[in-house]
């Protein structure tokens, strides 16, 4: 696991760490207290991944198209 704060992780880093957390929990080879800590970290990692996905979806939705369906630029997300 990385020392990077979850709030600063990229989607890929957060997803990779979330996969590690899930793997450890599924194996069941950690103590109860450690399992609780891992579960809490996993919940935060999941929230970060969801936020980054939403951010990407909003950027894609903001792409404007011309009459032929070709991208012409972007529209600020705030103005939609």
Backbone as CSV, one residue per row, in Angstrom:
resi,resn,N_x,N_y,N_z,CA_x,CA_y,CA_z,C_x,C_y,C_z
1,UNK,0.838,-1.176,0.000,0.000,0.000,0.000,0.884,1.239,0.000
2,UNK,0.354,2.264,-0.606,1.133,3.484,-0.785,0.922,4.469,0.370
3,UNK,1.879,5.383,0.524,1.770,6.419,1.548,1.033,7.647,1.031
4,UNK,0.695,7.639,-0.259,-0.004,8.765,-0.858,-1.404,8.888,-0.244
5,UNK,-1.790,10.097,0.167,-3.163,10.267,0.680,-4.178,9.874,-0.392
6,UNK,-5.241,9.230,0.013,-6.253,8.764,-0.933,-6.785,9.912,-1.778
7,UNK,-6.946,11.076,-1.177,-7.493,12.233,-1.898,-6.586,12.716,-3.031
8,UNK,-5.340,12.268,-3.040,-4.397,12.679,-4.086,-4.105,11.559,-5.077
9,UNK,-4.706,10.400,-4.899,-4.437,9.254,-5.775,-5.132,9.407,-7.121
10,UNK,-4.457,8.920,-8.152,-5.104,8.822,-9.453,-6.093,7.659,-9.393
11,UNK,-6.961,7.592,-10.382,-7.922,6.489,-10.442,-7.191,5.153,-10.454
12,UNK,-6.152,5.054,-11.276,-5.439,3.788,-11.435,-4.773,3.330,-10.142
13,UNK,-4.152,4.246,-9.437,-3.487,3.903,-8.176,-4.512,3.483,-7.130
14,UNK,-5.605,4.241,-7.033,-6.649,3.906,-6.064,-7.276,2.555,-6.381
15,UNK,-7.521,2.279,-7.656,-8.118,1.003,-8.047,-7.176,-0.163,-7.737
16,UNK,-5.910,0.025,-8.016,-4.926,-1.026,-7.743,-4.885,-1.340,-6.251
17,UNK,-4.869,-0.303,-5.429,-4.835,-0.522,-3.990,-6.144,-1.135,-3.499
18,UNK,-7.263,-0.707,-4.064,-8.553,-1.291,-3.697,-8.564,-2.788,-4.015
19,UNK,-8.013,-3.164,-5.139,-7.933,-4.589,-5.502,-7.093,-5.359,-4.480
20,UNK,-6.018,-4.751,-4.004,-5.182,-5.400,-2.982,-5.958,-5.571,-1.680
21,UNK,-6.690,-4.542,-1.286,-7.484,-4.595,-0.063,-8.530,-5.705,-0.161
22,UNK,-9.240,-5.751,-1.277,-10.269,-6.771,-1.468,-9.645,-8.160,-1.426
23,UNK,-8.495,-8.322,-2.063,-7.817,-9.613,-2.053,-7.475,-10.076,-0.646
24,UNK,-6.956,-9.170,0.167,-6.611,-9.520,1.547,-7.858,-9.892,2.346
25,UNK,-8.934,-9.131,2.152,-10.167,-9.423,2.884,-10.778,-10.757,2.433
26,UNK,-10.709,-11.036,1.146,-11.264,-12.289,0.636,-10.499,-13.500,1.138
27,UNK,-9.189,-13.360,1.259,-8.373,-14.479,1.757,-8.677,-14.770,3.221
28,UNK,-9.061,-13.741,3.962,-9.413,-13.918,5.357,-8.247,-14.235,6.262
29,UNK,-7.046,-13.871,5.846,-5.868,-14.189,6.645,-5.364,-12.997,7.459
30,UNK,-6.263,-12.056,7.769,-5.893,-10.916,8.609,-6.748,-10.923,9.868
31,UNK,-6.198,-10.384,10.919,-6.914,-10.319,12.199,-8.148,-9.426,12.069
32,UNK,-9.086,-9.606,12.965,-10.340,-8.865,12.927,-10.115,-7.357,12.904
33,UNK,-9.293,-6.842,13.799,-9.038,-5.398,13.835,-8.431,-4.917,12.523
34,UNK,-7.511,-5.701,11.976,-6.901,-5.343,10.694,-7.938,-5.394,9.576
35,UNK,-8.854,-6.345,9.660,-9.916,-6.443,8.660,-10.789,-5.201,8.678
36,UNK,-11.102,-4.715,9.858,-11.927,-3.513,9.980,-11.196,-2.312,9.373
37,UNK,-9.918,-2.189,9.684,-9.110,-1.096,9.137,-9.035,-1.197,7.616
38,UNK,-8.821,-2.410,7.110,-8.767,-2.618,5.659,-10.101,-2.280,5.011
39,UNK,-11.190,-2.689,5.635,-12.516,-2.413,5.092,-12.749,-0.903,5.004
40,UNK,-12.377,-0.182,6.053,-12.545,1.271,6.058,-11.711,1.922,4.960
41,UNK,-10.475,1.444,4.790,-9.609,1.982,3.731,-10.210,1.657,2.366
42,UNK,-10.715,0.448,2.228,-11.349,0.056,0.973,-12.537,0.934,0.632
43,UNK,-13.329,1.285,1.637,-14.484,2.155,1.416,-14.031,3.530,0.924
44,UNK,-12.958,4.050,1.496,-12.430,5.351,1.064,-11.854,5.263,-0.351
45,UNK,-11.169,4.170,-0.650,-10.619,3.979,-1.994,-11.741,3.875,-3.021
46,UNK,-12.805,3.172,-2.679,-13.957,3.034,-3.569,-14.568,4.400,-3.840
47,UNK,-14.709,5.204,-2.799,-15.271,6.543,-2.947,-14.391,7.392,-3.881
48,UNK,-13.070,7.265,-3.758,-12.147,8.018,-4.615,-12.296,7.580,-6.064
49,UNK,-12.380,6.267,-6.289,-12.541,5.756,-7.654,-13.841,6.256,-8.266
50,UNK,-14.918,6.225,-7.503,-16.205,6.702,-8.000,-16.143,8.188,-8.345
51,UNK,-15.471,8.977,-7.521,-15.349,10.414,-7.779,-14.560,10.676,-9.052
52,UNK,-13.474,9.932,-9.257,-12.657,10.116,-10.452,-13.421,9.680,-11.699
53,UNK,-14.222,8.624,-11.605,-15.035,8.199,-12.738,-16.088,9.249,-13.078
54,UNK,-16.730,9.806,-12.067,-17.728,10.851,-12.295,-17.086,12.062,-12.959
55,UNK,-15.910,12.416,-12.493,-15.177,13.542,-13.076,-14.908,13.290,-14.558
56,UNK,-14.483,12.077,-14.898,-14.215,11.724,-16.295,-15.500,11.749,-17.119
57,UNK,-16.592,11.231,-16.566,-17.879,11.239,-17.277,-18.323,12.667,-17.562
58,UNK,-18.142,13.557,-16.613,-18.528,14.955,-16.809,-17.689,15.604,-17.907
59,UNK,-16.412,15.264,-17.964,-15.550,15.821,-19.017,-15.988,15.318,-20.380
60,UNK,-16.306,14.035,-20.474,-16.757,13.473,-21.744,-18.083,14.103,-22.153
61,UNK,-18.979,14.276,-21.211,-20.288,14.873,-21.506,-20.155,16.317,-21.965
62,UNK,-19.082,16.979,-21.599,-18.900,18.386,-21.946,-18.322,18.578,-23.341
63,UNK,-17.951,17.505,-24.031,-17.405,17.634,-25.380,-18.539,18.030,-26.317
64,UNK,-18.322,19.097,-27.081,-19.342,19.545,-28.024,-19.054,18.984,-29.408
65,UNK,-20.110,18.715,-30.159,-19.983,18.135,-31.491,-20.551,19.096,-32.536
66,UNK,-19.992,19.023,-33.759,-20.544,19.823,-34.849,-21.665,19.043,-35.539
67,UNK,-22.183,19.570,-36.636,-23.312,18.952,-37.331,-22.987,17.545,-37.835
68,UNK,-21.719,17.271,-38.118,-21.312,15.943,-38.591,-20.950,15.010,-37.437
69,UNK,-21.105,15.484,-36.218,-20.793,14.642,-35.068,-19.331,14.644,-34.679
70,UNK,-18.562,15.575,-35.219,-17.138,15.665,-34.901,-16.941,16.594,-33.704
71,UNK,-16.009,16.235,-32.790,-15.737,17.101,-31.641,-15.235,18.467,-32.103
72,UNK,-15.797,19.520,-31.535,-15.369,20.874,-31.877,-14.748,21.591,-30.698
73,UNK,-14.854,21.029,-29.545,-14.318,21.663,-28.351,-15.027,21.118,-27.136
74,UNK,-14.895,21.849,-26.086,-15.551,21.426,-24.846,-16.381,22.568,-24.296
75,UNK,-17.370,22.188,-23.560,-18.217,23.144,-22.860,-17.886,23.029,-21.390
76,UNK,-17.647,24.132,-20.690,-17.365,24.024,-19.260,-18.487,23.268,-18.548
77,UNK,-18.136,22.362,-17.696,-19.107,21.536,-16.987,-20.047,22.410,-16.165
78,UNK,-19.554,23.497,-15.615,-20.357,24.363,-14.753,-21.521,25.013,-15.495
79,UNK,-21.403,25.187,-16.812,-22.447,25.897,-17.551,-23.577,24.983,-18.012
80,UNK,-23.504,23.699,-17.740,-24.539,22.780,-18.221,-25.668,22.657,-17.252
